[in-house]
Amino acid sequence: MLAYTMRRLLLLVPVLIGMTIVTFSIIHLIPGNPAQTILGEQASPQAIADLEERLGLNEPYWVQYGLYMKDLATGDLGTSLRTNKPIMDEIWPYLAATIELTVFAMIFAIIIGVNAGIVSAWKQNSWFDYLSMLIALVGVSMPIFWLALMEQWIFAQELGWLPAFGRDNPRDPIISTTNLYVLDTIMSGQFDKTWESIKHLILPGIALGTIPMAIIARMTRSSMLEVLRSDYIRTVNAKGSGQGVVIYKHALKNAAIPVLTVVGLQTGNLLGGAILTETIFSWPGIGRYIFEAINYRDYPVIQSGILIVATIFVMINLFVDLLYSYIDPRIKY
């Protein structure tokens, strides 16, 4: 297992280097003078020259890339052009908000999707199978922004059950140390605020997790149907094992690898693709942070945001690869 892990980590190095090249090249792919694009058409030549000096744009490409990698090695992501603050200090609260929302959305998607897929495969061609797959089809096809607006209208405006915006109650804000509100409130014993944080997560989390839930349900059903037709499952059934033991102990483990692949990919997609949900629910996440940087032409923030999201995506897929070898030891050979 250790050798397999080391091989996967070594293969990760060229991927991470490639990502830094792509993200660094973003500013050089801008048509015309990047400094003038950032400052606008009315900028004076002196202001353009000063910004080129500040960003190192007057140096050759490979020199700039070397300086960029040197800064990354020390944990320096640069400085925001809009706020003039270090990006490393500024970006974490936004990233923490998106991580919290993504985790909630994927927990919802996995619990509902996996169990719906299992029951659909177990009760193939039953009314539950047809209904759950119809719901999964609707879930995949439904626009996120429409679902989010319907949730706000029904559960926030009409019923008043759940809040429609933000991460906490503005009249009683959460004092957070890690910016992971649920974790911080649990550790501090403020369980009333924990529930308040969860209530703010429910609507955006369900809106964000609906498409992954539908994909996971369909993938679980397909994989489980294939496994349930296997000879070893017939043998386990012949031994008189209960259906719960057959499905959850024997069948699910062998059907889990394609499902894990979908879970890993969808988790990475949610981290970088939650901008619609974050905008509708006024969620201060990384998607909105990058979107605002695009509007203000804050290219250091855009570079850093894309690099961080891409790195997390790659690490999630590494974790999924390691889970493969745990579930099926043949993979590491």
C-alpha positions in Angstrom: 0.0 0.0 0.0 2.9 2.4 0.9 4.6 1.7 -2.5 1.3 2.3 -4.4 0.8 5.6 -2.4 4.3 6.8 -3.2 3.8 6.0 -6.9 0.6 8.0 -7.0 2.2 10.9 -5.2 5.1 11.0 -7.7 2.7 11.0 -10.6 1.0 14.0 -9.0 4.1 16.1 -9.3 4.0 16.7 -13.1 0.2 17.3 -12.9 0.7 20.1 -10.3 3.6 21.6 -12.3 1.4 21.6 -15.4 -1.4 23.4 -13.4 1.0 26.1 -12.3 2.0 26.7 -15.9 -1.6 26.9 -17.1 -2.7 29.3 -14.3 0.4 31.4 -14.6 -0.1 31.7 -18.4 -3.6 33.1 -18.0 -2.3 36.7 -17.7 -0.1 36.3 -20.8 -3.0 35.0 -22.9 -4.8 38.3 -22.6 -4.8 40.1 -26.0 -2.7 43.2 -25.9 -0.9 44.6 -22.9 -2.1 42.8 -19.7 -1.3 45.9 -17.6 -3.4 48.1 -19.8 -6.2 45.6 -19.7 -6.2 45.7 -16.0 -6.0 49.5 -15.6 -8.3 50.3 -18.6 -7.9 52.2 -21.8 -7.6 55.6 -20.1 -4.5 54.6 -18.0 -1.4 56.7 -18.3 1.8 55.2 -19.7 3.5 55.8 -16.3 0.7 53.9 -14.5 1.0 51.0 -17.0 4.8 50.9 -16.5 4.4 50.9 -12.7 2.0 48.0 -12.8 4.2 46.1 -15.2 7.1 46.6 -12.8 4.9 45.5 -9.8 3.7 42.4 -11.5 7.1 41.6 -13.1 5.6 41.8 -16.6 8.7 43.5 -18.0 10.7 40.4 -17.4 11.0 37.4 -19.9 8.3 34.8 -19.5 10.5 32.1 -18.0 12.0 34.6 -15.5 8.4 35.6 -14.4 7.5 31.9 -14.1 10.5 31.2 -12.0 9.7 34.1 -9.6 6.1 32.8 -9.5 7.2 29.3 -8.5 9.5 30.8 -5.9 6.7 32.7 -4.3 4.4 29.6 -4.4 7.1 27.6 -2.7 7.0 30.0 0.3 3.2 30.1 0.3 3.0 33.6 -1.2 0.0 33.8 -3.7 0.6 37.5 -4.3 -1.4 40.6 -3.5 -4.9 41.5 -4.7 -4.9 44.5 -7.0 -8.4 45.5 -5.8 -7.9 45.3 -2.0 -4.1 45.4 -1.8 -4.2 42.6 0.7 -2.2 39.3 0.6 -4.3 36.7 -1.3 -3.3 33.9 1.1 -5.0 35.8 4.0 -7.9 37.0 2.0 -8.9 33.8 0.2 -9.4 31.3 3.1 -12.7 32.6 4.4 -14.2 32.2 0.9 -12.7 28.8 0.4 -13.9 27.6 3.8 -17.4 28.7 3.0 -17.4 26.7 -0.2 -15.8 23.7 1.4 -18.5 23.7 4.1 -21.3 24.0 1.4 -19.7 21.3 -0.8 -19.3 18.9 2.1 -23.0 19.4 3.1 -24.2 19.0 -0.5 -22.1 15.8 -1.1 -23.3 14.2 2.2 -26.9 14.9 1.0 -26.1 13.6 -2.5 -24.3 10.4 -1.3 -26.9 9.4 1.3 -29.9 9.9 -0.9 -28.2 8.9 -4.2 -26.5 5.7 -3.0 -29.5 4.3 -1.1 -31.9 5.2 -3.9 -29.7 3.4 -6.4 -29.4 0.4 -4.1 -33.1 0.0 -3.6 -33.8 0.6 -7.3 -31.3 -2.2 -8.2 -32.7 -4.5 -5.5 -36.3 -3.8 -6.6 -35.6 -3.6 -10.3 -38.7 -2.8 -12.5 -40.8 -2.0 -9.4 -42.7 1.3 -8.9 -39.9 2.6 -6.7 -37.3 1.8 -9.4 -39.3 3.7 -12.0 -40.0 6.6 -9.7 -36.5 7.1 -8.4 -35.0 6.9 -11.9 -37.6 9.5 -13.1 -36.6 11.8 -10.2 -32.9 11.2 -11.0 -33.6 12.2 -14.6 -35.4 15.3 -13.6 -32.6 16.1 -11.1 -29.9 15.9 -13.8 -32.0 18.0 -16.2 -33.2 20.7 -13.8 -31.4 24.0 -13.9 -29.7 24.8 -10.5 -30.8 28.4 -10.6 -34.5 27.5 -11.1 -34.4 25.0 -8.2 -32.7 27.5 -5.9 -35.3 30.2 -6.7 -38.1 27.7 -6.1 -36.6 26.6 -2.7 -36.3 30.3 -1.6 -39.9 31.0 -2.7 -41.5 27.9 -1.0 -39.4 27.2 2.1 -38.1 30.7 2.9 -40.8 33.1 1.7 -44.1 31.1 1.8 -43.4 28.7 4.7 -40.7 30.6 6.5 -39.0 27.4 7.6 -35.5 28.2 6.5 -33.3 31.3 5.8 -32.8 32.3 2.2 -29.5 34.1 2.3 -26.1 34.1 4.0 -24.3 31.8 6.3 -25.5 33.0 9.7 -27.9 35.3 11.5 -26.7 38.9 11.0 -28.2 39.9 14.3 -26.3 37.2 16.1 -23.1 36.6 14.0 -20.9 33.6 14.6 -17.4 34.4 15.8 -15.3 31.8 14.0 -11.6 30.9 14.1 -11.4 28.5 11.2 -14.3 30.0 9.2 -15.9 26.6 9.2 -19.0 27.6 11.1 -20.5 24.2 11.9 -17.2 22.9 13.1 -16.4 25.9 15.2 -19.8 26.1 16.9 -19.7 22.4 17.8 -16.2 22.7 19.2 -17.2 25.8 21.3 -20.4 24.1 22.5 -22.7 26.7 20.9 -25.2 24.1 19.6 -27.9 26.7 19.0 -25.6 28.4 16.5 -24.7 25.0 15.1 -28.3 24.5 14.2 -28.5 28.0 12.8 -25.5 27.3 10.5 -27.1 24.0 9.4 -30.3 25.8 8.6 -28.5 28.2 6.3 -26.8 25.3 4.6 -29.9 23.3 3.8 -31.4 25.2 0.9 -28.1 25.9 -1.0 -26.8 22.5 -0.1 -29.8 20.7 -1.6 -29.8 22.9 -4.7 -26.1 22.2 -5.2 -26.3 18.5 -4.4 -29.3 17.7 -6.6 -27.4 17.0 -9.8 -24.7 14.9 -8.0 -27.4 13.0 -6.2 -29.1 12.1 -9.4 -25.8 11.0 -11.1 -24.8 8.9 -8.1 -28.2 7.3 -7.9 -28.1 6.2 -11.6 -24.5 5.1 -11.3 -25.2 3.1 -8.1 -28.2 1.4 -9.7 -26.2 0.4 -12.9 -23.2 -0.9 -10.9 -25.4 -2.8 -8.4 -27.4 -4.5 -11.1 -24.2 -5.8 -12.6 -22.9 -7.1 -9.2 -26.2 -8.6 -8.1 -26.1 -10.9 -11.2 -22.7 -12.2 -10.3 -22.1 -15.8 -9.3 -20.8 -15.1 -5.9 -23.9 -13.1 -5.0 -26.0 -16.2 -5.9 -23.8 -18.3 -3.7 -24.2 -15.9 -0.8 -28.0 -15.9 -1.3 -27.9 -19.7 -1.4 -26.3 -19.7 2.0 -29.3 -18.0 3.5 -27.8 -14.6 4.2 -30.2 -11.8 4.8 -30.8 -9.3 2.0 -29.2 -6.5 4.1 -26.0 -8.6 4.5 -25.9 -9.5 0.8 -26.4 -5.9 -0.4 -24.4 -3.8 2.0 -21.6 -6.2 3.0 -21.0 -8.1 -0.3 -22.5 -6.4 -3.3 -22.0 -2.7 -2.4 -18.3 -3.0 -1.8 -17.7 -4.4 -5.3 -20.1 -1.9 -6.9 -18.5 1.1 -5.1 -15.5 1.8 -7.4 -17.5 3.4 -10.3 -19.6 5.3 -7.6 -16.5 6.6 -5.9 -15.2 7.9 -9.3 -18.4 9.9 -9.7 -18.3 11.1 -6.1 -14.7 12.4 -6.6 -15.4 14.1 -9.8 -18.6 15.7 -8.6 -17.0 17.0 -5.4 -14.3 18.7 -7.4 -16.9 20.1 -9.8 -18.9 21.6 -6.9 -15.8 23.3 -5.4 -15.2 25.2 -8.6 -18.7 25.3 -10.1 -20.9 26.6 -7.2 -21.0 30.2 -8.4 -24.7 30.2 -9.4 -25.8 28.7 -6.0 -23.4 31.1 -4.2 -24.8 34.1 -6.0 -28.5 33.2 -5.5 -28.1 32.5 -1.8 -25.5 35.3 -1.2 -23.1 32.6 -0.1 -19.6 34.1 0.3 -17.7 31.3 -1.4 -14.7 30.9 -3.7 -16.8 31.0 -6.8 -18.2 34.4 -6.0 -14.7 35.6 -5.0 -13.2 34.6 -8.4 -16.2 36.0 -10.2 -15.8 39.4 -8.5 -12.0 39.3 -9.3 -12.9 38.8 -13.0 -15.2 41.8 -12.9 -12.4 43.9 -11.4 -9.7 42.4 -13.6 -7.8 41.3 -10.5 -5.7 38.7 -12.3 -3.5 37.7 -9.3 -6.7 36.6 -7.5 -8.0 34.8 -10.6 -4.7 32.9 -10.9 -4.6 32.0 -7.3 -8.2 31.0 -7.1 -8.0 28.7 -10.1 -4.8 27.1 -8.9 -6.2 26.4 -5.4 -9.5 24.9 -6.7 -7.5 22.8 -9.3 -5.1 21.6 -6.6 -8.0 20.5 -4.3 -9.6 18.8 -7.3 -6.4 16.8 -8.0 -6.0 15.9 -4.3 -9.6 14.7 -4.1 -8.9 12.4 -7.1 -5.7 11.2 -5.4 -7.7 10.3 -2.3 -10.3 8.4 -4.5 -7.4 6.5 -6.1 -6.2 5.4 -2.7 -9.7 4.3 -1.7 -9.7 2.1 -4.8 -6.8 0.2 -3.6 -8.3 -0.2 -0.2 -11.6 -1.5 -1.6 -10.0 -3.7 -4.2 -6.4 -4.7 -3.3 -5.8 -5.9 -6.9 -5.6 -2.3 -8.1 -2.4 -1.5 -6.3 -0.7 -4.4 -8.1 
